[in-house]
Amino acid sequence: MSAEAVVADQGHAADDHGHDEHATTTGLSHTKLAMWVFLGSECLLFGGLISTYLLYKTRGNGRTLPTDVFDIPFTSVSSFVLLMSSLTMVLALSAVSRGEDDAGRTWLLATALLGGVFIGGQVYEFTSFVREGVAFTTNPASSAFFTLTGFHGVHVSLGIVMLMSLYVASVKGKLTQRNAETVEIVGLYWHFVDIVWIFIFTVIYLIPAD
């Protein structure tokens, strides 16, 4: 092959790469890369909240601690429901990637519903804590508990909004096999929220207070 042919081939390759508006040097699209960066910053944020809870979990100032009113069996069931939503999220992405729009909508809706059940369980838990005399401002331990778990609940709620947005887009025909990466990006967020809860559940409910 002549030098001119090599240069020509390289030029064509460069042109092809230039036409890929979504490509980055990492091989990821801009939106997917942005999601990974966002999740990295969220790791730092949740790390700080978990550390704060560990520092304050025994500071009750003579009043009832959150650990005194835990209903671990109930929270375990609620946690299982949230973790199962990761499976339905995987099934939703798989269905959309194969062009099975009806199945994709079904699994997206199922994921949102499971997330809603988890949020409902968290609201019930918070309400029962308040009835037992453990509110946000009761003591430093309760403040740390409500901040950490409540902040995670906000993330789950935002994820539900994203899932329902995808569901509506699919119903309108705007979410197809061609833009399945959108479902993948939302899935990354949803799996992150689930994984974070595993750490939170372990730290709060399974590690006994000293």
N, C-alpha and C positions, 0 to 999 in steps of 0.2 A: 504494500500500500504506500502511495506517495505521501510526502509531507503535506502537500496541498489537501489530499483527501482526509488526513488526520485532523488538520485544522478545521476543515469543513464539518467533519463529524462532531468535533468539540463545539463548534459554533451552534450546530443544530441542538446539541444536548443542552447548551446554555440557554438557548431560546426556549426549549421545552420546560426547563426549570423556571425560567422567568415567567412563563405563562401560568405557573401554579401559584396563584395569588395567596393561597392559604399555607404554603410550605414555610417551614423555619429550618434553621440549621440543626435543630434537634430531631427533625423528622416528624414533629408534631404540628398540628395546625395551631394557628394563633389562639383560637378559643380554648383548645384543649390545654395548651401550655399555660394560658392565663388561669385556667381552673386549677392546675397543679400548683402554680405559684400561690394562688389564693388559699388552697388547702394547706400549703406549707406554713403560711402565716397563721392559719387557724390552729395548727398544731402548737405553735408557740403560745397562742392565747389560751387554749384549753390547758396547756401545761402549767401556765401561771395560775389559772383558777383551781386546778387540782392541787397544786402546791399550797395555795392559800388555805384550802379546806384541810389539808393534812396538818397545817400549823395551828388551825383554830378549832378542830373538831372536838377537842375536850374542854374548851373554854365555855362553860355554861353559866358562869357567874352565879352559881347557886340555884339555877333554874333548870327546867327539863331540857335535856339534850335531844337532838334529832335521833340519835342512836337508841334512845329509850323508847321510842314509839314506832320504830321500823316494823313494817309488815313484810318481811323478806319473801315469804311464799307468794304474796300478791305481786310484789315487784318483780320476782323471778318470772312469773307468767307474762307480765307486761313486757319484760325484756325479751322473752322468747318470741313474742309477737313481732317486736321490732326487728329482731334478727331474721325472722322468716320473710320479712319484706325485702331483704337483700336477694333472696331466692326469686321472688316474683319480679324484682327489678331486672335480674339477669334474664329471666324468661321474656320480659317485655322487650329488651334490647335484641334478643335472639329473634323474636318474632318480627320486629320491625326490619331487622337486617335481611330477613328472608322475604320481605314484602308481604307478610301476613298481617295486614292492617287491623283486621277484626281482633285477632289474637293479641296483637300489640296493645290495642286499646283496653282489652280485658285485663291484661297483666298490669298495665299502668294504673288502672282504676283500683285493682286489688292492692297494689303497693301503697297507693294513697290511703285506702281504707285501713290497712294495717297500721300505717303511721298515725291515722286518726284515732285508732283504738289505743295506741300507746299514749298519745296526748291526753285522751280521756282518762286513762289510768293515772297519769301524772297529776291531772287536775283533782281527781278523787283523792290521791295521796296527799296533796297539798292541803286540801280541805280538811281531811281527817287530822293532819298535823295541827292545824289551827285550832280545831276543836279540842285537841289534847293540850293546848297551851303553848305550842311551838310555832311562833310566827316569824316573819322575816327579821324583826327587830328584837326578838326575845333575848338573844345573847349572840356573841360572836360566832359560835358554832352554827347556830341556825341561819345567820346571815350568809355564812360561807356556803352552807348546804343549799339554800334557796337560790343563791346566785349561780352556783355551778349547774345544778340540775335545771333551773329555769332558763339559763342561757342555752343549754342543750335543747330544751323544749322549743325555744324560739327557732333554732336551726332546723329541727324536725318540721315545725310548722311552715317554714319557708320552703323546705323540700316538698311538702304536700302541695303548696301553691305551684311550684315548678311542675310537678307531676300532673296536676289538673290542667295547667296551661298546655302541656304536651297532649293531654287527652283531647282538649278542645281543638287544638291544631290538627290532630289526626281526624277528628270528626269532620272538620272543614276541608280535609284533603290536603292540608299544608304540611303534614308530616308523613313522608313516604320513605321508601328504601334508600332514595338518593341522599337524604339528609339524616340518616340514622345516627350520625355522629352526635347530633344534638341530644339524642336519647342517651348515648354513651357518656356525654359530659355531665348530664344530670345524674346519671347512674354513679359516676365517680363521687359526686357530692353526697349522694344518698348512702353509698357504702362507707364513706368517711364518717358520716354521722353515726352509722351503726357501730363502726369500729371504736369510735370515741366512747360510745355508751358502754362498751365492754370494759374499758378502762375505768370509767366512772362507776359503774356498778361494782366492779371489783374493789376499788378504793373505798367507796362509801359503805357498801352493804356487806362485803365479805371479809374485809380486814377489820378486826375488832379494835375498838378504841382502847388506848392504853390507860 
